[in-house]
């Protein structure tokens, strides 16, 4: 019976070694794929930055051409209208507009339970 157990241990260790080798090759393949994707991602972000920069340059150039085409600026008088009493939108520090939270209706008296007299049933 001892030789059968020795053969089984050798086979199991051989399979485990094969599994470890296959996992190593899989991990290396995934590592190389991640490195390729990282390179592609950085290249894509650079291209997006260049496109945005080109759009900004074109926009400023168009504004400059428009200002040269119409040199007569209009002077506007200050507004005589009063500011609204209630603001519907509030700007926070980051410049984003937040909507006010809706008012919640009051809780009915039937929903308010006295904690001291709460019933504990089994």
C-alpha positions, 0 to 999 in steps of 0.5 A, spaced: 500 500 500 505 504 501 508 504 493 501 506 491 501 512 496 508 514 494 505 514 486 499 518 488 503 523 492 508 524 486 502 525 481 499 530 485 505 534 486 506 534 479 499 536 477 500 542 483 507 544 479 503 544 473 498 548 475 503 553 478 507 554 472 500 555 468 498 560 473 505 564 472 504 564 465 497 567 465 499 572 470 505 574 466 500 575 460 495 579 464 501 584 466 503 585 459 496 586 457 495 591 463 502 595 461 499 595 453 492 598 456 496 603 460 500 606 454 494 606 450 490 610 455 496 615 456 496 616 449 489 617 448 489 622 454 494 626 451 490 626 444 484 628 448 488 634 451 491 636 444 484 636 441 481 640 447 487 645 447 486 646 439 478 647 440 480 653 445 485 656 441 480 656 435 474 659 439 479 664 442 481 666 435 473 666 432 472 671 438 478 675 436 475 675 429 468 677 431 471 683 436 475 686 430 469 685 425 464 689 430 468 694 433 462 698 436 461 695 443 454 697 446 454 700 453 449 697 458 446 701 464 445 697 470 439 693 471 433 697 475 429 691 476 430 688 484 433 682 485 428 676 486 427 675 494 427 667 494 433 664 490 431 658 487 438 655 486 444 656 490 451 656 488 456 653 492 464 654 492 466 650 486 461 654 482 456 648 481 448 650 482 445 646 487 437 646 488 434 647 494 432 641 498 424 640 498 420 641 504 418 635 508 411 635 510 410 634 518 410 627 521 403 626 523 401 625 531 399 618 530 406 616 527 410 619 533 410 614 539 412 615 546 418 611 547 417 610 554 411 607 553 413 602 547 410 595 548 414 589 547 411 583 545 414 576 545 
